[in-house]
Amino acid sequence: LADRPVMVLDPMLATGGSMEYTIRLLTDRGAADVLPHTPLGAPGGITSAGRRAWRWEGEMAEIAEACADAGLSPASVDAARELFGRWRDHRDEAGLTLADLLQALVTRPA
């Protein structure tokens, strides 16, 4: 790891704990050039993903089913599926603002 750059991709940074842990793990193993990347850490990244996220709803349902079949709790994956489903109304909406997207994510569908 010491002779090449390592990119750490965290799809959505919340507290930064996972990113910090991963970078520490890599540097402890000799990584010298660690590049953190968080596409959804910036408002533009969130709204950009929001226009496409509805496409992941079906995949999350399949992953939740596989977790349940393996005896694992599908709760977190099911929550992701529901969240992506809420973005469906905003698919490919070019003028989507961060405020509008966040409001859609916290509003339960009727």
N, C-alpha and C positions, 0 to 999 in steps of 0.2 A: 504493500500500500504506500510505502514511502516514496516511490518513484513515479507516481501518477496521481492526478487529481481525482477526488472522489466526490460525487454529487449526492447529497442527501435530499430526497424528495419527500416532503410531507404535504399531502394534498390539501390539508386545511389546518393551518396553525391556530391553536386556541390558546393554551397556556405556555406552550414552548417546551414543556417538560420532555416530551418524546424526542423532539429535535435535539435538545441539550444532551439527553442521555445517549442518543445515537452518535452524536459528534464526539462525546467523551469516549464511548466505546471504540470508535474508529481511531481516535488519536492515541488511545492506550495501546492499540495494536499497530502503531507505526504510521498511520496516515498523517501526512504533513500538510496537504493541500485539500481541505474539506470545504466544499461549496454548498451551503444550505440553499434550498430552493423551495418556495412555498407559493404556488400559483394562486391559491385562494386567500393568501394573507393580505392582499390589497383589494380595495373596493372594486377596481376594474376587473380583477380576476374572479371575484364572486359573481358579479353580474354577467360576465362572459360565460362562466360555467352554468349560471342559472338559465341561460337561453338554450343550453344543450342537455342539462341534467335529467330532464324527463325521460331521455332515452335509456337511462340506467335503471329505471324502475323495474323493468322485467328481469334484468340480470340480478338485481338485489333479491327479488322474489325467489329466483332459482337458488341463489346462495343460501337464503334463509331455509329453504326446504332441505338442502343438502346438510346444513347444520343440524336441523331437527332429526333427519334420518341418521346422523352420526351420533345422536344423543347429546348434542351441544345446544345451548340456548340460542335460538335465532333472534332474540330480542333486539340486539343492536343492529343487526342487518335488516330486520323488519322495520325498525325506526328509520333507517336510511332509505328503504324502499318507499315508505310513506312520505318522507321529506322530498325525495325526487319526484314523487307523484304530484306533490303540491306545486312543483315548478312547471307542470304541464301547461297550465294556462299562459305561461310566459314564454313558451317555446319560440325561439327565433324572433323575439321581440327586441328590435334594435334599440329602442329608446328606454329600455328597462333601467330604472335607477336602483341604487342600493337600497334606499328607503322602501321602495315599492316591493322589491324582492324580499326583504326581511319581513315586511308586513305580511306578505303572502305565506311565508314560512311559519309564522306564529299564529296564523288564523286557521282554525279548524274548518275544513270544508263542510258545507251544509248537508 
